[in-house]
Structures are given as structure tokens and as C-alpha cells.
Amino acid sequence: MKILVITISDRAFRGEYEDLSGPAVKEILDEAISGVDVGIVVVPDEEDEIFRALESGLGGDAIITTGGTGLGPRDVTPEVTERFCDRHVPGIAEMLRAESRKETPNAALSRGYSGMKDRTLVVNIPGSVRGASFCARLLVPLLTHAGGMISGEGH
């Protein structure tokens, strides 16, 4: 399984602080999925940059973005992801919000999107290390099952 993790953060991109959420997601995936190949890229909260990063992950099994899902004026990740995808997979984003709300009521403010582009699953998760880690753990069983479904193995 090949997965690209895209951290979307102006400050991490500029080097004002270290990206911690992308590596946290990678560590969870590496430990939980046998033989997974996880790459990480960091891009600013710029629509064109996010779109190019999403395109770079095509051909892999999944793209997981972390960051840019809140209410801030530069939080455009869900809009770019929806424009990028050609199929909507709403249940994943709905599940992530529902489970995250059990941890914090602020999860209701997350605008994460989930969908597919060609044969690649794309999921937005929060940018905080805590939120990203929590959602990555929730995604592990779904990623494995979705990979089989996408490749035609059935349900």
C-alpha cells in the first residue's frame, strides 16, 4: 500500500515550526499497516500548492491531508480536495467527525472532506498532532478494506 501524507500549513512550510502531525500520521500508518510506503510533503495553505500536492499522490492507494480543515480564512483544504476528487465518499469524513466529537466538542468545527480521484482515496484530517493521530488510528482499518474494494476484491 502506498500513501502520501500532505501537511498543509503556512508556518510549517516556512520553517517557523517543525511539522509534527505529518510524521505522527506516518508513524501510526507504518506501525499498523504491514509493508506500507508512506511519503510526506509539506505545502502552504495555497489552493494551487495543495492541488499540485494532491496530484503528486495520484496512483497511490491513499492521500491523507492534515491541516487546513478549520474555520480560518486560509483553511481551504476541503474545498480544494472536493474540486480535485471525482467521487465523494462522505461516510469517512462523517465518521471522523463523529468519533472526534467524543473527544472534543470542537471537532464539530472540522470541515474535512473525503473522496476519490481515479483509484486513489483522499481524506482530510485535522492539523493538530492530537487530532491527526486520533483520526489516523481510525483510518487504519478503513484504508486496508478500501484498498481491497478499490482493486475489485469486493466487500
C-alpha positions as CSV (number, residue, x, y, z in Angstrom):
1,M,0.0,0.0,0.0
2,K,1.3,3.4,-0.9
3,I,0.1,6.5,1.0
4,L,1.0,10.2,0.7
5,V,0.6,12.4,3.7
6,I,0.3,16.1,2.9
7,T,0.7,18.6,5.7
8,I,-0.9,21.8,4.9
9,S,0.5,24.6,7.0
10,D,1.9,28.0,6.1
11,R,4.1,28.1,9.2
12,A,5.5,24.6,8.8
13,F,6.1,25.3,5.1
14,R,8.1,28.5,6.0
15,G,10.0,26.6,8.7
16,E,8.6,28.6,11.6
17,Y,8.0,25.3,13.3
18,E,8.5,21.7,12.7
19,D,5.8,19.6,11.1
20,L,4.7,17.2,13.8
21,S,1.4,16.0,12.5
22,G,2.6,14.5,9.2
23,P,5.3,12.4,10.9
24,A,2.8,11.4,13.6
25,V,0.4,10.1,11.0
26,K,3.3,8.3,9.1
27,E,4.4,6.6,12.3
28,I,0.9,5.3,13.0
29,L,0.5,4.0,9.5
30,D,4.0,2.4,9.5
31,E,3.2,0.6,12.7
32,A,-0.3,-0.5,11.8
33,I,-0.1,-1.5,8.1
34,S,2.4,-4.1,7.0
35,G,4.6,-3.1,4.1
36,V,3.1,0.4,3.7
37,D,5.1,3.0,1.9
38,V,4.3,6.5,3.4
39,G,5.6,9.7,2.0
40,I,5.2,13.2,3.5
41,V,5.1,16.6,1.8
42,V,4.5,20.0,3.4
43,V,2.8,22.7,1.5
44,P,1.4,26.2,2.4
45,D,-2.3,27.0,2.6
46,E,-2.4,27.9,-1.0
47,E,-5.0,26.4,-3.4
48,D,-2.6,25.8,-6.3
49,E,0.0,24.2,-4.0
50,I,-2.5,21.9,-2.3
51,F,-3.9,20.9,-5.7
52,R,-0.4,20.1,-7.1
53,A,0.4,18.1,-4.0
54,L,-2.8,16.1,-4.3
55,E,-1.9,15.4,-8.0
56,S,1.5,14.1,-6.9
57,G,-0.2,11.4,-4.9
58,L,-2.3,10.1,-7.7
59,G,-1.5,6.4,-8.5
60,G,-1.1,5.6,-4.8
61,D,-3.7,4.0,-2.7
62,A,-4.5,6.9,-0.5
63,I,-3.7,10.6,0.2
64,I,-4.2,11.9,3.7
65,T,-4.1,15.6,4.2
66,T,-3.5,17.1,7.7
67,G,-4.4,20.7,8.3
68,G,-6.5,23.4,6.7
69,T,-9.8,22.0,7.7
70,G,-10.9,24.6,10.3
71,L,-12.7,27.9,10.0
72,G,-9.7,30.1,9.4
73,P,-9.6,32.4,6.4
74,R,-6.8,30.4,4.8
75,D,-8.3,27.0,5.6
76,V,-9.2,25.8,2.1
77,T,-8.2,22.2,2.1
78,P,-11.7,20.7,1.9
79,E,-12.7,23.0,-1.0
80,V,-9.5,22.1,-2.9
81,T,-9.9,18.4,-2.2
82,E,-13.6,18.4,-3.3
83,R,-12.6,20.1,-6.5
84,F,-9.8,17.6,-7.0
85,C,-11.9,14.4,-6.4
86,D,-14.3,12.9,-8.9
87,R,-16.2,10.8,-6.4
88,H,-17.5,11.7,-2.9
89,V,-17.0,9.3,0.0
90,P,-18.9,11.2,2.7
91,G,-19.0,8.4,5.3
92,I,-15.3,8.7,6.1
93,A,-15.4,12.4,7.0
94,E,-18.7,11.9,8.8
95,M,-17.2,9.0,10.9
96,L,-14.1,11.0,11.7
97,R,-16.1,14.0,12.9
98,A,-18.5,11.8,15.0
99,E,-15.7,9.9,16.7
100,S,-13.7,13.1,17.2
101,R,-16.6,14.8,18.9
102,K,-16.4,12.2,21.6
103,E,-13.0,13.6,22.4
104,T,-13.7,17.3,22.0
105,P,-16.9,19.2,21.0
106,N,-14.6,21.4,18.9
107,A,-14.5,18.6,16.3
108,A,-17.9,19.8,15.1
109,L,-16.0,22.7,13.6
110,S,-13.9,20.4,11.3
111,R,-14.8,20.7,7.7
112,G,-12.8,17.7,6.5
113,Y,-13.8,16.1,3.1
114,S,-13.3,12.5,1.8
115,G,-13.5,11.3,-1.7
116,M,-11.7,9.6,-4.5
117,K,-9.8,10.6,-7.6
118,D,-9.5,7.8,-10.1
119,R,-8.4,4.9,-7.8
120,T,-6.9,7.0,-5.0
121,L,-8.8,7.6,-1.8
122,V,-8.3,11.1,-0.4
123,V,-9.1,12.0,3.2
124,N,-8.7,15.3,5.1
125,I,-7.9,15.1,8.8
126,P,-7.2,17.9,11.4
127,G,-3.8,19.6,11.6
128,S,-3.2,19.3,15.3
129,V,-1.0,16.4,16.3
130,R,-3.6,15.1,18.7
131,G,-6.4,15.3,16.1
132,A,-4.3,13.9,13.3
133,S,-3.1,11.0,15.3
134,F,-6.6,10.2,16.6
135,C,-8.0,10.2,13.0
136,A,-5.1,8.3,11.6
137,R,-5.8,5.4,14.0
138,L,-9.5,5.5,13.0
139,L,-8.5,5.3,9.3
140,V,-6.2,2.3,9.5
141,P,-8.9,-0.4,9.2
142,L,-10.8,1.6,6.6
143,L,-7.6,2.1,4.4
144,T,-7.0,-1.6,4.3
145,H,-10.6,-2.5,3.5
146,A,-11.0,0.3,1.0
147,G,-7.8,-0.8,-0.8
148,G,-9.3,-4.2,-1.4
149,M,-12.6,-2.7,-2.6
150,I,-10.9,-0.3,-5.0
151,S,-8.9,-3.1,-6.5
152,G,-12.1,-5.1,-7.1
153,E,-11.8,-7.6,-4.3
154,G,-15.3,-6.8,-3.2
155,H,-16.7,-6.0,0.3
